[in-house]
Amino acid sequence: MALTKREIMNSIVVTGVSTGIGKSVAELLIQKGFRVFGSVRKPADADRLSAELGKNFVPLLFDVTDEAAVRAAAEEVRKALNGETLFGLVNNAGVAVGGPALHLPIADFRRQLEINVVGQLIVSQAFAPLLRAQNAQGKAGRIVNITSVSGKEGSPFLGAYSASKFALEGLSESMRRELMRYGIDVIIVAPGPIATPIWDKAEELDIEFYRDTDFYEAGKKFQKYSVAKGRSGLPPEAVGKAVYAALTKPHPRARYAVNPRPLAHWIASLLPKRVVDQAIAKALGLLPK
């Protein structure tokens, strides 16, 4: 069914839509009647998604860490909006770097923060002006930042990833309070394990780099556990539904957790940190010998 002129002007930018959560979010928003501008890094992905998602998907080619490319994409969107306000920005693009903190290459740690934190700010700065209402009677758009359950709790071997998501949680909260000045809401969507192709990549990660460290055997256990947990996680559509709610509800929550085992997660959050530390260390073989 063709969209009306009014509906097609309800446009949303979603970063990192080539696969997984980003693609699922883009698909759902298009089904709900939005035009989606989705960022990818490769022209081949842009062509593939254009064919799969149809005319209401518009690819944007940029890496979130490339400030000039992001600003050029924002200008492209501004022209396409033709004076309309951008309905929403979904900061989804990100990566996960794994490894024991004491042996993690500093270049990898910097890359983790550059993509998952600095990149999110680059994108927000570039597109935020398009979210501002065009007149006193208009309604401002919203920003949805995709963080993680790792933005509230740190796991062994995911210190870099957790650091980036903790940072994004804090940045989001600060921005939410600052951007009240313009009526722009900033909402967090924090997924737990989600069944996407990322777990195939996680299983293929070579941890031989850490063979000569005290963390090798524990790292193998954690990798096996994480992959199994991820593959049994919620479908990516669950995140899409949370993003849609965050963008469209009249009075959205400040943070939406998308967790396949919310009760277990809640109970664990009530336990003393030292108890949780001991249980995790025992399970992975990280207790002193």
C-alpha positions as CSV (number, residue, x, y, z in Angstrom):
1,M,0.0,0.0,0.0
2,A,1.4,3.4,-1.0
3,L,2.1,5.9,1.7
4,T,0.4,9.2,1.8
5,K,2.4,12.4,1.4
6,R,2.0,13.2,5.1
7,E,3.1,9.7,6.1
8,I,6.2,9.6,3.9
9,M,7.5,12.8,5.5
10,N,7.7,10.9,8.8
11,S,11.4,10.0,8.3
12,I,13.8,8.2,10.7
13,V,17.6,7.8,10.4
14,V,18.9,4.4,11.7
15,T,22.6,3.7,11.8
16,G,24.2,0.3,11.2
17,V,21.4,-1.4,9.2
18,S,23.3,-3.9,7.2
19,T,22.3,-6.9,9.4
20,G,21.0,-7.9,12.8
21,I,19.2,-5.4,15.0
22,G,19.7,-2.4,12.7
23,K,18.1,-4.2,9.8
24,S,15.2,-5.5,11.9
25,V,14.5,-2.0,13.2
26,A,14.5,-0.5,9.7
27,E,12.2,-3.3,8.5
28,L,9.7,-2.7,11.3
29,L,9.7,1.1,11.0
30,I,9.0,0.8,7.2
31,Q,6.2,-1.6,7.9
32,K,4.8,1.0,10.3
33,G,4.7,3.6,7.6
34,F,8.0,5.5,8.0
35,R,10.6,6.4,5.5
36,V,13.9,5.1,6.8
37,F,17.3,6.5,6.0
38,G,19.7,3.7,6.9
39,S,23.5,3.9,7.2
40,V,25.8,1.2,5.8
41,R,29.5,1.3,5.1
42,K,29.6,-0.7,1.9
43,P,27.8,0.1,-1.4
44,A,27.0,-3.6,-1.9
45,D,24.9,-3.5,1.3
46,A,23.2,-0.3,0.2
47,D,22.2,-2.0,-3.1
48,R,21.0,-5.2,-1.3
49,L,18.9,-3.4,1.3
50,S,17.4,-1.1,-1.3
51,A,16.2,-4.2,-3.2
52,E,15.0,-5.9,0.0
53,L,13.3,-3.1,1.8
54,G,11.8,-1.2,-1.1
55,K,11.3,2.4,-2.1
56,N,10.8,3.7,1.5
57,F,14.3,2.8,2.4
58,V,17.1,5.3,1.5
59,P,20.7,4.1,2.1
60,L,23.3,6.5,3.5
61,L,26.9,5.6,3.0
62,F,29.1,6.4,6.0
63,D,31.2,5.1,8.9
64,V,30.0,6.7,12.1
65,T,33.6,7.7,13.0
66,D,34.0,9.7,9.7
67,E,32.8,13.1,10.8
68,A,32.9,14.6,7.2
69,A,30.9,11.7,5.7
70,V,28.3,11.8,8.5
71,R,27.8,15.5,8.0
72,A,27.5,15.0,4.3
73,A,24.8,12.4,4.9
74,A,23.0,14.7,7.3
75,E,22.9,17.4,4.5
76,E,21.5,14.8,2.1
77,V,18.7,14.0,4.6
78,R,18.1,17.7,5.2
79,K,17.5,18.2,1.5
80,A,15.2,15.1,1.3
81,L,13.1,16.4,4.2
82,N,12.3,19.5,2.3
83,G,11.6,21.6,5.4
84,E,10.0,18.8,7.5
85,T,11.3,17.8,10.9
86,L,13.2,14.5,11.2
87,F,10.9,12.2,13.2
88,G,13.7,10.2,14.9
89,L,17.4,9.2,15.0
90,V,18.3,5.7,16.1
91,N,22.0,5.3,17.0
92,N,22.4,1.6,16.5
93,A,25.8,1.1,14.8
94,G,28.4,-0.5,17.0
95,V,30.9,-3.3,17.5
96,A,32.0,-5.6,20.4
97,V,35.6,-6.1,21.2
98,G,36.4,-9.0,23.5
99,G,39.5,-10.0,25.6
100,P,40.9,-9.8,29.1
101,A,41.5,-6.2,30.0
102,L,45.1,-6.6,31.1
103,H,46.1,-8.1,27.7
104,L,43.7,-6.2,25.4
105,P,45.7,-4.3,22.7
106,I,45.2,-0.6,23.4
107,A,44.5,0.0,19.7
108,D,41.5,-2.4,20.0
109,F,40.3,-0.6,23.1
110,R,40.5,2.8,21.4
111,R,38.6,1.4,18.4
112,Q,35.9,0.2,20.7
113,L,35.3,3.6,22.2
114,E,35.8,5.4,18.9
115,I,32.9,3.5,17.3
116,N,30.5,3.0,20.2
117,V,30.9,6.3,21.9
118,V,32.6,9.0,19.8
119,G,30.7,7.8,16.7
120,Q,27.4,8.1,18.4
121,L,28.2,11.7,19.4
122,I,29.3,12.5,15.8
123,V,26.0,11.2,14.4
124,S,23.9,13.0,17.1
125,Q,25.6,16.3,16.5
126,A,25.2,16.1,12.8
127,F,21.5,15.1,12.8
128,A,20.2,16.8,15.9
129,P,19.5,20.1,14.1
130,L,17.0,18.2,11.8
131,L,15.2,16.9,14.9
132,R,14.3,20.4,16.1
133,A,10.7,21.6,15.4
134,Q,10.6,24.0,12.5
135,N,8.2,26.3,14.2
136,A,6.6,27.0,17.6
137,Q,3.6,24.7,16.8
138,G,5.7,21.8,15.5
139,K,6.9,18.7,17.4
140,A,10.5,17.9,17.8
141,G,11.9,14.4,16.9
142,R,13.5,11.9,19.3
143,I,16.9,10.2,19.6
144,V,17.0,6.5,20.5
145,N,20.5,5.2,21.6
146,I,21.0,1.5,21.6
147,T,23.1,0.5,24.5
148,S,23.1,-2.9,26.2
149,V,22.6,-4.8,29.5
150,S,26.4,-4.4,29.5
151,G,25.8,-0.7,30.0
152,K,24.7,-1.5,33.6
153,E,26.9,-4.5,34.5
154,G,30.4,-5.5,33.4
155,S,31.2,-9.1,32.3
156,P,34.7,-10.7,32.3
157,F,36.3,-10.4,28.9
158,L,33.9,-7.7,27.7
159,G,35.5,-4.8,29.6
160,A,36.0,-2.7,26.5
161,Y,32.5,-3.3,25.3
162,S,31.0,-2.6,28.8
163,A,33.1,0.5,29.1
164,S,31.7,1.8,25.8
165,K,28.1,1.0,26.8
166,F,28.4,2.5,30.3
167,A,29.7,5.6,28.6
168,L,26.9,5.7,26.1
169,E,24.3,5.3,29.0
170,G,25.9,8.3,30.7
171,L,26.1,10.4,27.6
172,S,22.5,9.6,26.8
173,E,21.3,10.7,30.2
174,S,23.3,14.0,30.0
175,M,22.0,14.6,26.4
176,R,18.4,13.9,27.5
177,R,18.6,16.7,30.1
178,E,20.4,19.1,27.8
179,L,18.1,18.6,24.8
180,M,15.0,19.4,26.8
181,R,15.9,22.9,25.7
182,Y,14.8,22.0,22.2
183,G,12.0,19.5,23.1
184,I,14.2,16.6,21.8
185,D,13.8,13.5,23.9
186,V,16.7,11.0,24.3
187,I,15.7,7.4,25.1
188,I,17.8,4.4,25.8
189,V,17.0,0.9,24.5
190,A,19.2,-1.7,26.2
191,P,19.1,-5.2,24.7
192,G,20.2,-8.3,26.4
193,P,21.2,-11.4,24.3
194,I,19.6,-11.1,20.9
195,A,19.8,-13.9,18.4
196,T,21.5,-12.3,15.4
197,P,24.4,-13.4,13.1
198,I,26.9,-11.6,15.4
199,W,27.1,-14.8,17.5
200,D,28.5,-16.7,14.5
201,K,31.3,-14.1,14.4
202,A,31.8,-14.4,18.2
203,E,32.2,-18.2,17.8
204,E,34.8,-17.7,15.2
205,L,36.9,-15.2,17.2
206,D,40.4,-16.5,17.6
207,I,41.4,-16.3,21.3
208,E,44.8,-17.9,20.7
209,F,46.3,-14.4,21.2
210,Y,45.7,-15.0,24.9
211,R,47.0,-18.6,25.1
212,D,50.1,-17.6,27.1
213,T,48.1,-15.6,29.7
214,D,46.3,-16.7,32.9
215,F,42.9,-16.0,31.2
216,Y,43.0,-18.4,28.3
217,E,41.0,-21.3,29.7
218,A,38.5,-19.0,31.3
219,G,38.2,-17.1,28.1
220,K,37.3,-20.2,26.2
221,K,34.6,-21.1,28.7
222,F,33.2,-17.6,28.5
223,Q,33.1,-17.6,24.7
224,K,31.2,-20.9,24.7
225,Y,28.7,-19.7,27.3
226,S,28.2,-16.3,25.5
227,V,27.6,-17.8,22.1
228,A,25.0,-20.3,23.5
229,K,23.3,-17.6,25.5
230,G,23.2,-15.3,22.5
231,R,21.8,-17.9,20.1
232,S,19.0,-18.6,22.5
233,G,18.2,-14.9,23.0
234,L,15.3,-12.9,21.8
235,P,14.7,-12.3,18.1
236,P,15.9,-8.9,16.9
237,E,12.2,-7.9,16.3
238,A,11.9,-7.5,20.0
239,V,14.4,-4.6,19.9
240,G,12.5,-3.1,16.9
241,K,9.3,-3.1,19.0
242,A,11.1,-1.3,21.8
243,V,12.5,1.3,19.4
244,Y,9.1,1.9,17.9
245,A,7.6,2.4,21.3
246,A,10.4,4.8,22.3
247,L,9.8,6.8,19.1
248,T,6.0,6.9,19.1
249,K,4.6,6.7,22.6
250,P,3.2,10.0,23.9
251,H,5.1,9.5,27.2
252,P,7.9,7.0,26.7
253,R,10.1,5.7,29.4
254,A,13.7,7.0,29.7
255,R,15.1,3.5,29.3
256,Y,13.7,0.2,27.8
257,A,15.4,-3.0,28.7
258,V,14.9,-5.9,26.2
259,N,16.0,-9.0,28.1
260,P,14.9,-12.6,27.5
261,R,15.1,-13.4,31.2
262,P,14.0,-10.2,33.0
263,L,13.1,-11.9,36.3
264,A,16.5,-13.7,36.6
265,H,18.2,-10.4,35.6
266,W,16.3,-8.5,38.3
267,I,17.0,-11.1,41.0
268,A,20.7,-11.0,40.1
269,S,20.7,-7.2,40.3
270,L,19.5,-7.4,43.9
271,L,22.4,-9.6,45.0
272,P,25.5,-8.1,46.6
273,K,28.2,-7.4,44.0
274,R,30.7,-9.6,45.8
275,V,28.3,-12.6,45.7
276,V,27.9,-12.2,41.9
277,D,31.7,-11.7,41.5
278,Q,32.3,-15.0,43.4
279,A,29.8,-16.9,41.3
280,I,31.1,-15.7,38.0
281,A,34.7,-16.3,39.0
282,K,33.9,-19.8,40.2
283,A,32.0,-20.7,37.0
284,L,34.8,-19.5,34.7
285,G,37.7,-20.7,36.8
286,L,39.0,-17.3,37.7
287,L,39.4,-17.9,41.5
288,P,43.0,-17.9,42.9
289,K,44.7,-21.2,42.7
